[in-house]
Amino acid sequence: MRIKVPAVAAVTVAAVVGLAACGSASSGSGTGSGGAAASRTIQVVAAENFWGSIAAQLGGSHVKVTSIIDNPNADPHDYEATAADGRAVASADLVLINGVGYDTWASKLAAANPAPNRTALTVGDVVGAPVDGNPHRWYNPDDVTKVVDALVADYKKLDPADAAAFDQQKTAFETTALADYKATIADIKAKYAGTPVGASESIFAMVAPALGLDLVTPPSFLKAISEGTDPTAADKATIDAQITGKKIKVYVYNSQNATPDIQTQIAQAKAAGIPVSTITETMVPANATWQAWQTAQLKALRDALAKATGK
């Protein structure tokens, strides 16, 4: 498991403007366009900065986003909310929570600070994830699209005077900011569809289908490592056989959760000449945009697949 760091006060991330230029966040918190109805700056609190990054890019100068989890070493599963977090949620116009059992502390924080006019967007509800499902929805391209749609719809309800601006931000995000991300996914799928791969935990199971890769690691093992429980001996034996028998072309692991079992598998993969590619559960570096972080990992995976297959 990752190192658990002391809870820290939420850090405000100013919303971005000018997505059409580069798709990256920049400081600013304008009041928006004029018109018959008054413009406003929507106060957004995101439980995690990967969703906060997307929320800021979609809102532009019309939102101000505070991400509670913004430290790569903090574990969203175990985070202990602070009084500052409670104050941020209490004053928010929109609270963005992952759900699916991932950040129950955030749901409790929102419930403890009720506000009749506050909008709560829970990702698990938006994408229809089961209560015991895989919570890592920010790795699923289709789910991210659903969250983007939901966020923009909520922004327009909260600030109808700037509805056109939110539509423009959404278009810029989907066409410009995500261009490299989408192109990298398409390239991996075109070149390596059907390639058998292994992984350390269920994070990768969210993106593997979009890449067309055949993730052969037992799902029960992926879930156990993600949830911090002991994997079965049978699952470990299966993975050992997959690695030593070179039945996988690449091994992908979460470098923020390298348990002894995972370290053993990494060593076995390297000994067998199987390329190893890393991913992280939370954004690294913390000030990256969501798409820059995801795209960098995808490109590293593509390089590993090229090395393994010669394609």
N, C-alpha and C positions, 0 to 999 in steps of 0.2 A: 504494500500500500504506500501511497505518497506520504511524505512527511507532513504531519499535521502542524500547522502554524497557529499562533494565537489569533483569535478573532480581532479584526481591525475595523475601524470605522469605514463606512462606504466612501468611495472616492468618486467624485462627480466627473463624468466624461462629457465634455461639451459636444453637442450634436454636430454633425457634419453638414457641409454645404458643398455645392459644385461637384456632384458625383460624376457628371458627364466628363469632367477633366481626367479623373484617375480612380474614382471609386474608393478613395481613402477618407478617413475621418479627419476633420480639422476643427479647431476651436471656434466657438461662436454660439450665440443664443439669441438670434434676431427675433423680432416680434412678428415677422411674417408680412404678407401683402395686405394692402388696404382693401376697401370694398364696403358694401353696405353693412355687412356684419363685422363685428370687431374680431381682429386677429388675436391669437394668443400663443403663448409658449407652453406646450404640454410638458408637464413634469412626469418623467418616466423613471421607474425603478425596476431594474432587471436583476433577478437573483444571481445570474452569471454573466460575465462579460462577453461570452460568445454570442448570446442572444442580445446583449446590450449593444454590441457592435452593429448588428443588423438593424436594431431599432433606431439607432442614431443615424445610420445612413438613409433609412427610409423617411425619417422625419426632417432631415436637413436642419435649417435654422429655426424651424418651428417647434422643435422639441429640445429638451435638456435631459440627458440620460445619466442616471446614476447606476453603476454596476456594483453590487455588493461583493461578489466574489471576483476579484481582479488580480489575484496573486496566483501564479502557476503552481505554487507549492501548497496552496490551500485545497482541501478535499471538500467539494460541495456536499458529499454524503454526510460528513461529520461537522460541518460548519456550525459554530455557536454564534448566534446573532447577538449584536450589541445594542445598547440603548440608541446609538446613532443610527443603526439600521432601522430600528423601530420608528424613530422620528422621520426618517426618509420615506418609509412606507406610509406613515400617517399623513404626510403632505403630498403624496403622489396623486396624479390624475390617472395614471395607468401603471399597474404592477404586472410585470412579465415573469412568470414562473414556469420552470420546466415541467414539474409534475412527474407522474409515473413513479413515485416513490423516491425520486432522485434528490429533491430538495424540500423535504417535508417541513423543515425549519422555516422556509419562506412562506408556505401556506399557513403555518401557525402564526407567523409574524403578521400576515395580512389579517387573519381572523382576530388577532389581539388588538388590532388598530383599525376598527371598522370605519368606513366612510361611505355614506349612501351614494355619493356621486362618483366614486372611484370605479374605474374599469379594471377588471382582473382578467388577464389573458393567460391561461394555462395551456402550454404546448401539448401536453398529453391529451387534453380534451379536444383541442383543435384537430389533431391528427387521428383521433380515435384509437389511441393506444390502450391496450388492456392494462388493468391495474398492476399486474405482475409482468408486464411486457418489458422489452428492452428500452431503457430510458434515454439512450444516447441519440435523440432525434436530430440533433444538429449535425450529425454525420450522414443523415439520409436526405439526398437532394430533393426528393419529392415532398418530404415533410417540411423542409425549409421553405419550399414554394408555398405550401399551405399556410405556414406561419407568416410569411411575407404578405399574403393576401389578407389574412386576419388582422395583422397590425395596421396595414393601410386603411382597412375598413374602420377600425377603431379610431384611428387618427382623424379620419374624416367626420366621424360622429362627434368627437370631442372638439374639433375645430373646423366646422363646415366652411368657414370663410376661406380657408386655405386648401380646400379639397383639390383644386387643380394643381397646386404645388405638390401635394402628396402623390398625385398621379404621375407627375413629372419625375419625382424622386424614385418612384417604383420602376418606371421605365428605364431610367438611367442605371439603377441598381441591376436590373435584370439583363440589360443589353450591354452595358459598358463595364460596370464593376465586376460582374460575374463572367465576362467573356472568356478570360483565360481559364477560369475554373471549369466552365462547361466544356471548353475545347479540350482540356486535359482529360476529363472524364471520357469524352467521345473518342479520343485517341487511344486511351487504354483499352476501351471496349472493342474498338476496331481491330487492334493488334493482338490482344491477349484474351479475348473471350474464351471461356472454357478452361483456362489454365488453372490447375489445382494449386491452392495456396493454404498455408496454415496461419493461425493467429493466436495471440495470447488471451484475448478476452472479447466480450460481446460488442465493444465499440466498433470494431472493424466489420462486424456482421451487418451494421447499418448501411455501409457504403459498398460492400463487396458486390451485391446484386446489381447496383447501378453500373459497376465496372465490368460486369459480365464474368467475374472471376468465380471459380468453384471453391468455396471455402469448405474444406473437408474436416476441419477440427470439430470434434463432438460439441454440439451446442451446450450440453450440460457442463463441459469444462469451461467454455467461454463465460458462461453465467457465473460459475463458482468463483473464478478469478475476479470478475467484475464486482461481485458482491462480497469478496473477502472471506469466502468459505473454503473448506478443503475440497479439492477435486478428488474424484474417486480413483482408486488404483487402476481400475479398468480403463478409464479415460486417459490417464497418464501413459499407460502401456500402449494404447492405440496411437497416441501422438508420437511416442518414442519410435514405434514401428514406421509411422509415416515419414519421420525425419531420417532415420537410419536407412530406410529402404528407398529414400529419395522419391517418395510418392508426392511430394510437394515441390514446387519450383522456388517459392519465396516464403519466408517466415516473417510475419508482421507482429510487432509487439508494442505495447504501451510502455514507453520509457518512464512514465510516472508511477507505474505499478509493476515493477520487476521483482516479483516474489522469488524465493529460492527455486520453485518449480520452473518458473519462466527463465531464470538465469541458466538453469540446467538445459532447457530446450534451446536457448540461444547458443550455448556452447556446442551442443550436439549439431545444430544446423550449420554452424561455421565449420565444424570438423568434417561435416559431410559435403562441404562446398556449396551449401544452399545460401543464397544471398539473404541478408536480414535487413528489413526496413522498419523504421520506427514511426510511431504516431504518438500523440499526446491527447489526454482527455480534455485538458483545458488549454487556452491559447498560449502559445509560446512563440515570440515574446508577448507579454501581456498587452503591449500597446499596438499589436498588429490588428489589421482588420480580420474579420472572420474568414473572408475569401482568400486573403494573402496567406494566412496560416494553413487553410485547407489545401490550397493549390500547391504550396511548397511541399507538403507531405505527399500529395498525389504524384508530383514530379519525381520525388525520391523513390516512390514505389515503382513508377514507370521505368526508372533507371535500373532498379533491381530486377524487374521482369525482363528487361532487355538483356541484362547480363546473364540471366538464368536461361533464357530461351534463344538468344542469338538473333532475335528479331529487332 
